[in-house]
Amino acid sequence: MKRRIIVEYGEVKRIALLMNCTPEMVSYSLAYRKNTRLAQAIRKMALMRGGVEVGDEPINDMNHGNDMAGVVQE
């Protein structure tokens, strides 16, 4: 699962009003799609207002083609 901050219903609109930006910017910021100063401030505010950070599991990008290196495939 990708890293993201989950907030209560309606909290995105409240944060948008407090930070003087659009709800779309808040959504992008909470999903870590933006990394501007505003996005960092939005994430900080979301965590202070009860948001929970989830995800950040390591991505499995290993190449498994070499696992069978010694086996003859027919």
N, C-alpha and C positions, 0 to 999 in steps of 0.2 A: 504494500500500500504506500502511496506517495505521502510525503510529509504535508500536513495541513493543520489548520486550527479550526476547531469546531466551536461555534457559538450558539446560544439559544435562538429560537425563532424570533425574528424582529430585531435582533441585535445588529445585524448588518446595516439596516436603515438608520438605527440610532447612531452607530459609529460614523456612518457617512455624514449625518447632520453635524455631529460634533467635530469631525475633521474637515468639514467643508469640501467634500468630494462626492463622487457618484457611488452608488451601491455596487456598480460593476468594479470600480477600483478597489473597493473593500474586498469583494469576492476574489479578485485576482491576487490581492495581497495575502489573504488568508490561505490561498492555495499555493503560495510561494511562486507565482508566475511573474511577479514584479519584485524588484529589489531596490527601489528608490528610497530616499529618506522618508518620504511620505508612507511608503509601504511598510517600512520598518516601524514607524510610529503607529501605524494602524495595527500591526501585529502586537506591539507592546500594549496598546490600549485594550485590544481584544483579550489578551491574557489577564490584564488587570481587572477586566469586567467579567471574569469567570470563564473565559474560553479555555479549551483543553487542546493541547498539541498532541496529535496522533500521527502514526506512520513512522517514517524515517527508517524503514527496514532496509537492510543492504540489498542492493540489486544484484541478482545472479547473472553476471555477464560472462561467466567462464565458457570456454569453448570445450564442449564435451566430445569433440571429434577425436581427441588424442587419448581418450580413455581406453579405446580398443586398439591401441597401436600395435600390440603384440599378437593380436588375433587375426587370422586370415579370414577374410569375408568372401563368401562365394556367391 
